[in-house]
Amino acid sequence: MDLWSTASKRRWIVWGALALGFLLVNVHRLSTAVLSEDLMRAFQTTGASLGTLHSAFFYVYAPMQVGAGVLADRLGIRQTATAGTVVMSFGALAFGLADSYLLAFLARVVIGLGASVIFIATLRFCANWYQPGEFATMSGLTVAIAGLGGILATTPLAVTVTSLGLRRTLVGLAVVGLVIAVVVWVLARDTPADAGLDAVEGVPDSRTLTLRAVAANVRTVFAERETWLAGVGLFVSLGLNMTVIGLWGLPYVANVYDLSVTAASTLTLLGSLGMLVGAPTVGRFSDRLGRRTGLMVAGAAVYTLAFAVLAIVGRPPLPIVGLCFFTVSFLSGSYALGYTVVKNRHGAGASGVATGAVNALGFTGAAVFPTLMGLILDAYWTGATVGGARVYTMLGYRVMFGLAALSGLVSLGCVLSLHRRTPDPTAGDAGDAVGA
């Protein structure tokens, strides 16, 4: 009973319900790697076409992030997250039943549309129910859910598809999503006051805003250079991780090392495991030290180096490949500190718009990189297919990873500039006082 009647405890139950929705988001958006051979056979796609099908999720997901922030700030967490989960699930049902490439593409767009609001609604919940000094930890835990979803989208999904078939698996995910939507609607409330509870000490007032106030927040957030610097960093990290771990990493391991899809998926699973443990670890470490941008710079440097190793060596021992996949995903937690940096520059009522703006820029990368890397690989197609899926040369994969390393250098430059413009406090967590 005490779990439900105390805000400091009940918030974990509600966060868990929202996290289930975000877990399913990441199963959908990272499932294409495991499904790549089935999709290539079903729709006779090229690498670029498969990359575009994967990207369809992000074509609407990325631009909707600002809209998601507006919805979370204006309509509230409960309505936004529930509606998003329902739309995502109907899109998954359509994807499972699609009999043409066009219908599959449109279904992926619908999945992305529904999924686009869930992460921002969850971060808005964290801003409403947790203290500013806890936000980096909670955003890290929320990002970690993406890692857990990514794990489920690798070997477990491959085994399920083998057992049930592609279409039954996708329809099953749609049913699970509808159940989660009901759970969110029953449990979630926008603020402790809406739940009839006392406010959490230290959490600023976050009342529902008028449309005029929300529009003013959008203009303010996008007018700041810090928003763009943090956003470009996430453009690179999210774009590359979603593309390499979520799409081309598995064919790379399968082709270059001559492994089955199920065996190769264990390497991309390491990438998802890195996100699972990295984001909360970095977020908690940041909250304890009161440091944000310095950790972002260190993370970006190692992130770039990991992709450079794959580009230069091409076919390193499999443990090195696994370590690189784990490292780049683990260090996504350092880029995720950009949410906290930008959020802390604005009032609590603008947290949805602030985090949504950064996320929009980040997931634009997830829409761009899959097709771009698919075009690179198509230029190095051997002309052969295995089970209907194209086989690419080693050089093609090295060029792909070279693009990743070059993009990592760009992100490093952005977070260095952000660090100069937003220096970490010399002691404590003083940076969080800005947002308050």
C-alpha positions as CSV (number, residue, x, y, z in Angstrom):
1,M,0.0,0.0,0.0
2,D,2.9,2.3,0.9
3,L,4.3,1.8,-2.6
4,W,1.2,3.4,-4.1
5,S,0.6,6.1,-1.6
6,T,4.1,7.7,-1.6
7,A,5.2,9.7,-4.6
8,S,8.9,8.8,-4.1
9,K,8.0,5.1,-4.4
10,R,5.0,5.2,-6.7
11,R,7.0,7.0,-9.4
12,W,9.0,3.8,-10.0
13,I,5.9,1.8,-10.8
14,V,4.7,4.4,-13.3
15,W,8.2,4.8,-14.8
16,G,8.2,1.0,-15.2
17,A,5.0,1.1,-17.1
18,L,6.3,3.8,-19.4
19,A,9.6,1.9,-19.8
20,L,7.7,-1.1,-21.1
21,G,6.3,1.0,-23.9
22,F,9.8,2.4,-24.7
23,L,11.2,-1.2,-24.5
24,L,8.8,-2.2,-27.3
25,V,9.8,0.9,-29.3
26,N,13.4,-0.3,-29.4
27,V,12.4,-3.9,-30.4
28,H,10.7,-2.4,-33.4
29,R,13.3,0.1,-34.4
30,L,16.2,-2.3,-34.1
31,S,14.6,-5.5,-35.4
32,T,15.5,-4.9,-39.0
33,A,19.0,-6.4,-38.6
34,V,17.6,-9.8,-37.6
35,L,14.8,-9.5,-40.2
36,S,17.1,-8.3,-43.0
37,E,17.4,-11.6,-44.9
38,D,13.6,-12.3,-44.5
39,L,12.8,-8.8,-45.7
40,M,15.2,-9.0,-48.7
41,R,13.7,-12.3,-49.8
42,A,10.1,-11.1,-49.2
43,F,10.4,-7.8,-51.1
44,Q,13.4,-8.5,-53.3
45,T,15.2,-5.4,-52.0
46,T,18.7,-3.9,-52.6
47,G,20.8,-2.7,-49.7
48,A,19.7,0.8,-50.2
49,S,16.0,-0.2,-50.3
50,L,16.4,-2.2,-47.1
51,G,18.1,0.8,-45.5
52,T,15.2,3.0,-46.6
53,L,12.7,0.5,-45.2
54,H,14.7,0.6,-41.9
55,S,14.8,4.4,-42.1
56,A,11.1,4.7,-42.7
57,F,10.6,4.4,-38.9
58,F,12.9,7.4,-38.4
59,Y,11.5,9.6,-41.2
60,V,8.5,10.5,-39.0
61,Y,10.2,9.7,-35.6
62,A,12.8,12.4,-36.0
63,P,10.7,15.4,-36.9
64,M,8.0,14.3,-34.5
65,Q,10.3,14.7,-31.5
66,V,9.5,18.4,-31.2
67,G,5.9,17.6,-31.6
68,A,6.2,15.0,-28.9
69,G,7.6,17.6,-26.6
70,V,4.7,19.9,-27.4
71,L,2.2,17.1,-26.7
72,A,3.9,16.0,-23.5
73,D,4.0,19.6,-22.2
74,R,0.5,20.5,-23.4
75,L,-1.7,17.3,-23.2
76,G,0.3,15.5,-20.5
77,I,2.2,12.3,-20.2
78,R,-0.7,9.8,-19.7
79,Q,-2.6,10.7,-22.9
80,T,0.5,11.1,-25.0
81,A,2.2,7.9,-24.1
82,T,-1.0,5.8,-24.3
83,A,-2.0,7.1,-27.7
84,G,1.5,6.6,-29.0
85,T,1.6,3.0,-27.9
86,V,-1.7,2.3,-29.5
87,V,-0.7,3.8,-32.9
88,M,2.7,2.0,-32.8
89,S,0.9,-1.3,-32.2
90,F,-1.5,-0.9,-35.1
91,G,1.5,-0.1,-37.3
92,A,3.2,-3.3,-36.2
93,L,0.0,-5.2,-37.1
94,A,0.0,-3.7,-40.6
95,F,3.8,-4.4,-41.0
96,G,3.2,-8.1,-40.1
97,L,0.4,-8.4,-42.7
98,A,2.0,-6.3,-45.5
99,D,2.3,-8.2,-48.8
100,S,4.3,-5.5,-50.7
101,Y,7.3,-3.2,-50.1
102,L,5.1,-0.1,-50.3
103,L,2.7,-1.4,-47.6
104,A,5.7,-2.5,-45.4
105,F,7.2,1.0,-45.8
106,L,4.0,2.8,-44.8
107,A,3.5,0.4,-41.9
108,R,7.0,1.3,-40.6
109,V,6.1,4.9,-40.9
110,V,3.1,4.4,-38.7
111,I,5.2,2.4,-36.2
112,G,7.6,5.4,-36.1
113,L,4.7,7.9,-35.7
114,G,3.3,6.1,-32.6
115,A,6.7,5.3,-31.1
116,S,8.0,8.9,-31.5
117,V,6.2,10.3,-28.5
118,I,7.0,7.6,-25.9
119,F,10.6,8.5,-25.0
120,I,9.9,12.2,-24.6
121,A,6.8,11.5,-22.5
122,T,8.9,9.3,-20.3
123,L,11.6,12.0,-19.9
124,R,8.8,14.5,-19.1
125,F,7.6,12.2,-16.4
126,C,11.1,12.1,-15.0
127,A,11.2,15.9,-14.9
128,N,7.8,16.0,-13.1
129,W,8.5,13.2,-10.5
130,Y,12.3,13.4,-9.9
131,Q,14.6,16.1,-8.6
132,P,16.9,17.9,-11.0
133,G,19.9,16.2,-9.5
134,E,18.4,12.9,-10.4
135,F,17.5,13.7,-14.0
136,A,20.7,12.4,-15.6
137,T,20.4,9.2,-13.7
138,M,16.8,8.7,-14.8
139,S,17.5,9.7,-18.4
140,G,20.3,7.2,-18.4
141,L,18.1,4.5,-17.1
142,T,15.5,5.3,-19.7
143,V,18.1,5.1,-22.5
144,A,19.2,1.8,-21.0
145,I,15.8,0.5,-21.8
146,A,16.7,1.0,-25.4
147,G,19.6,-1.3,-24.8
148,L,17.3,-4.0,-23.3
149,G,15.0,-3.6,-26.3
150,G,18.0,-4.0,-28.5
151,I,19.0,-7.2,-26.8
152,L,15.5,-8.6,-27.3
153,A,15.7,-7.6,-31.0
154,T,18.8,-9.7,-31.5
155,T,19.2,-13.4,-30.6
156,P,15.8,-13.7,-28.8
157,L,14.0,-12.2,-31.8
158,A,16.0,-14.4,-34.2
159,V,15.0,-17.5,-32.3
160,T,11.3,-16.4,-32.2
161,V,11.2,-15.7,-35.9
162,T,12.7,-19.1,-36.6
163,S,10.1,-20.8,-34.4
164,L,7.0,-18.8,-35.3
165,G,7.7,-17.1,-38.6
166,L,8.1,-13.5,-39.5
167,R,4.4,-12.5,-39.7
168,R,3.3,-14.3,-36.5
169,T,6.1,-12.7,-34.6
170,L,5.2,-9.2,-35.7
171,V,1.5,-9.7,-35.0
172,G,2.4,-10.9,-31.5
173,L,4.4,-7.7,-30.9
174,A,1.3,-5.7,-31.9
175,V,-0.8,-7.5,-29.3
176,V,1.8,-7.0,-26.6
177,G,1.8,-3.3,-27.5
178,L,-1.9,-2.9,-27.0
179,V,-1.7,-4.6,-23.6
180,I,1.1,-2.2,-22.6
181,A,-1.1,0.8,-23.7
182,V,-3.8,-0.3,-21.3
183,V,-1.3,-0.6,-18.4
184,V,0.1,2.9,-19.1
185,W,-3.4,4.4,-19.2
186,V,-4.3,2.7,-15.9
187,L,-1.1,3.6,-14.0
188,A,0.3,6.8,-15.4
189,R,-0.4,10.3,-14.0
190,D,1.2,13.5,-15.1
191,T,2.2,14.8,-11.7
192,P,2.1,13.7,-8.0
193,A,-0.8,16.2,-7.6
194,D,-2.8,14.5,-10.3
195,A,-2.3,11.2,-8.4
196,G,-3.5,12.9,-5.2
197,L,0.0,12.8,-3.6
198,D,2.3,15.4,-2.1
199,A,4.9,16.9,-4.4
200,V,8.4,15.4,-4.4
201,E,10.7,17.7,-2.5
202,G,12.9,19.8,-4.8
203,V,10.9,19.2,-8.0
204,P,9.9,22.5,-9.6
205,D,6.2,23.2,-10.4
206,S,5.4,21.8,-13.9
207,R,1.9,22.8,-14.6
208,T,0.3,22.2,-18.0
209,L,1.3,25.1,-20.4
210,T,-0.8,27.1,-22.8
211,L,-0.1,26.8,-26.5
212,R,1.4,30.3,-26.5
213,A,3.8,29.3,-23.8
214,V,4.8,26.1,-25.5
215,A,5.4,28.0,-28.8
216,A,7.6,30.5,-26.9
217,N,9.6,27.6,-25.4
218,V,10.1,26.1,-28.9
219,R,11.5,29.4,-30.2
220,T,13.8,29.8,-27.2
221,V,15.2,26.3,-27.3
222,F,16.0,26.3,-31.1
223,A,17.5,29.8,-30.9
224,E,20.3,28.5,-28.6
225,R,23.5,27.2,-30.2
226,E,23.9,24.7,-27.3
227,T,20.8,22.9,-28.5
228,W,22.3,22.4,-32.0
229,L,25.7,21.3,-30.6
230,A,24.2,18.7,-28.3
231,G,21.8,17.7,-31.1
232,V,24.5,17.1,-33.7
233,G,26.4,15.0,-31.2
234,L,23.3,12.8,-30.9
235,F,22.8,12.9,-34.6
236,V,26.0,11.0,-35.0
237,S,25.8,8.7,-32.0
238,L,22.1,7.7,-32.4
239,G,22.4,7.6,-36.2
240,L,25.4,5.3,-36.2
241,N,24.3,3.1,-33.4
242,M,20.9,2.6,-34.8
243,T,22.4,1.8,-38.2
244,V,25.4,-0.3,-37.2
245,I,23.8,-2.2,-34.3
246,G,20.3,-2.1,-35.7
247,L,20.9,-3.0,-39.3
248,W,24.3,-3.4,-41.0
249,G,26.4,-4.8,-38.1
250,L,24.8,-8.2,-38.3
251,P,25.3,-8.7,-42.1
252,Y,28.9,-7.5,-41.6
253,V,29.6,-10.2,-39.1
254,A,27.6,-12.9,-41.0
255,N,29.3,-12.1,-44.3
256,V,32.9,-11.4,-43.2
257,Y,33.1,-14.2,-40.6
258,D,30.8,-16.6,-42.4
259,L,28.4,-17.0,-39.5
260,S,24.6,-17.7,-39.3
261,V,22.2,-14.9,-38.6
262,T,21.6,-16.3,-35.1
263,A,25.3,-16.6,-34.3
264,A,26.1,-13.2,-35.7
265,S,23.3,-11.6,-33.7
266,T,25.2,-12.4,-30.5
267,L,27.8,-9.8,-31.6
268,T,25.1,-7.1,-32.1
269,L,23.6,-8.2,-28.8
270,L,26.8,-7.1,-27.1
271,G,26.1,-3.6,-28.6
272,S,22.7,-3.6,-27.0
273,L,24.2,-4.8,-23.7
274,G,26.6,-1.8,-23.9
275,M,23.7,0.6,-24.1
276,L,21.9,-1.2,-21.3
277,V,24.7,-0.8,-18.8
278,G,26.4,2.3,-20.2
279,A,23.7,4.9,-20.2
280,P,22.7,4.5,-16.5
281,T,26.3,4.1,-15.4
282,V,27.4,7.3,-17.1
283,G,24.2,9.1,-16.0
284,R,24.7,8.1,-12.4
285,F,28.4,9.0,-12.5
286,S,27.5,12.4,-14.0
287,D,25.0,13.1,-11.2
288,R,27.4,12.2,-8.5
289,L,30.2,14.3,-9.9
290,G,28.0,17.2,-11.2
291,R,29.9,16.9,-14.5
292,R,28.2,16.8,-17.9
293,T,30.2,18.2,-20.9
294,G,33.6,16.9,-19.8
295,L,32.3,13.4,-19.8
296,M,30.7,14.0,-23.2
297,V,34.1,15.0,-24.7
298,A,35.9,11.9,-23.2
299,G,33.2,9.6,-24.5
300,A,33.2,11.1,-28.0
301,A,37.0,10.6,-28.3
302,V,36.8,6.9,-27.5
303,Y,33.7,6.4,-29.5
304,T,35.4,7.7,-32.6
305,L,38.5,5.5,-32.0
306,A,36.3,2.3,-31.8
307,F,34.9,2.9,-35.3
308,A,38.3,3.8,-36.6
309,V,39.7,0.4,-35.5
310,L,37.0,-1.4,-37.5
311,A,37.6,0.8,-40.5
312,I,41.4,0.4,-40.5
313,V,41.6,-3.3,-39.6
314,G,38.5,-4.5,-41.5
315,R,38.5,-8.1,-40.1
316,P,39.8,-8.0,-36.6
317,P,39.3,-11.0,-34.3
318,L,35.7,-11.5,-33.3
319,P,36.2,-10.5,-29.7
320,I,37.6,-7.1,-30.9
321,V,34.4,-6.6,-33.0
322,G,32.3,-7.4,-30.0
323,L,34.3,-5.0,-27.8
324,C,33.9,-2.2,-30.4
325,F,30.2,-2.8,-30.7
326,F,29.9,-2.8,-26.9
327,T,32.1,0.3,-26.5
328,V,30.2,2.5,-29.0
329,S,26.9,1.6,-27.4
330,F,28.2,2.0,-23.9
331,L,29.4,5.5,-24.8
332,S,26.0,6.5,-26.1
333,G,25.4,7.3,-22.4
334,S,28.0,10.1,-22.7
335,Y,26.1,11.7,-25.6
336,A,22.8,11.2,-23.7
337,L,24.1,13.8,-21.2
338,G,23.2,16.3,-23.9
339,Y,19.5,15.9,-22.8
340,T,20.4,17.0,-19.3
341,V,22.6,19.9,-20.5
342,V,19.9,21.4,-22.7
343,K,17.0,20.6,-20.2
344,N,18.9,22.4,-17.4
345,R,19.1,25.6,-19.4
346,H,15.3,25.9,-19.4
347,G,12.4,25.8,-16.9
348,A,10.8,22.6,-15.8
349,G,7.7,23.4,-17.9
350,A,9.8,23.4,-21.0
351,S,11.5,20.0,-20.4
352,G,9.4,18.2,-23.0
353,V,10.3,20.7,-25.8
354,A,13.9,20.9,-24.7
355,T,14.6,17.2,-24.7
356,G,12.4,16.8,-27.8
357,A,14.4,19.3,-29.8
358,V,17.7,17.5,-29.0
359,N,16.1,14.1,-29.7
360,A,14.7,15.4,-33.1
361,L,18.2,16.2,-34.2
362,G,19.6,12.9,-32.9
363,F,17.1,10.7,-34.7
364,T,17.5,12.6,-37.9
365,G,20.8,10.8,-38.0
366,A,19.0,7.5,-37.6
367,A,17.0,8.4,-40.7
368,V,20.0,9.4,-42.8
369,F,22.7,6.9,-42.0
370,P,20.9,3.6,-42.9
371,T,20.3,4.6,-46.6
372,L,23.7,6.3,-46.9
373,M,25.5,3.2,-45.6
374,G,23.3,1.0,-47.8
375,L,24.3,3.0,-50.9
376,I,28.0,2.6,-49.9
377,L,27.6,-1.2,-49.6
378,D,25.6,-1.4,-52.8
379,A,28.7,0.1,-54.6
380,Y,30.7,-2.8,-53.3
381,W,28.2,-5.6,-54.0
382,T,29.9,-8.8,-55.1
383,G,27.0,-9.6,-57.5
384,A,26.2,-12.7,-55.4
385,T,23.3,-13.4,-53.1
386,V,22.9,-16.0,-50.3
387,G,19.3,-17.0,-49.6
388,G,18.1,-13.9,-51.5
389,A,20.3,-11.5,-49.4
390,R,23.2,-9.5,-51.1
391,V,26.8,-10.2,-50.2
392,Y,29.1,-7.2,-49.9
393,T,32.9,-7.0,-50.0
394,M,35.3,-6.4,-47.1
395,L,36.3,-3.1,-48.6
396,G,32.6,-2.0,-48.6
397,Y,32.3,-2.6,-44.9
398,R,35.6,-0.8,-44.3
399,V,34.4,2.3,-46.2
400,M,31.2,2.1,-44.2
401,F,33.1,2.1,-40.9
402,G,35.3,4.8,-42.2
403,L,32.3,7.0,-42.6
404,A,31.3,6.2,-39.0
405,A,34.8,7.2,-37.8
406,L,34.7,10.5,-39.8
407,S,31.3,11.3,-38.4
408,G,32.6,10.6,-34.9
409,L,35.2,13.3,-35.4
410,V,32.5,15.7,-36.3
411,S,30.6,14.8,-33.1
412,L,33.8,15.2,-31.1
413,G,34.2,18.8,-32.4
414,C,30.6,19.6,-31.5
415,V,30.8,18.4,-27.9
416,L,34.2,20.2,-27.5
417,S,32.5,23.4,-28.5
418,L,29.6,22.6,-26.2
419,H,32.1,22.1,-23.4
420,R,33.6,25.5,-24.0
421,R,30.3,27.2,-24.1
422,T,28.7,25.3,-21.1
423,P,31.6,24.5,-18.8
424,D,31.0,22.0,-16.0
425,P,30.6,23.6,-12.5
426,T,33.7,23.5,-10.3
427,A,32.0,21.7,-7.5
428,G,28.7,20.0,-6.7
429,D,25.7,19.9,-9.1
430,A,25.4,23.6,-9.5
431,G,24.5,23.2,-13.2
432,D,21.1,21.9,-12.3
433,A,20.2,25.1,-10.6
434,V,20.1,26.8,-14.0
435,G,17.0,24.9,-15.0
436,A,15.3,25.4,-11.7
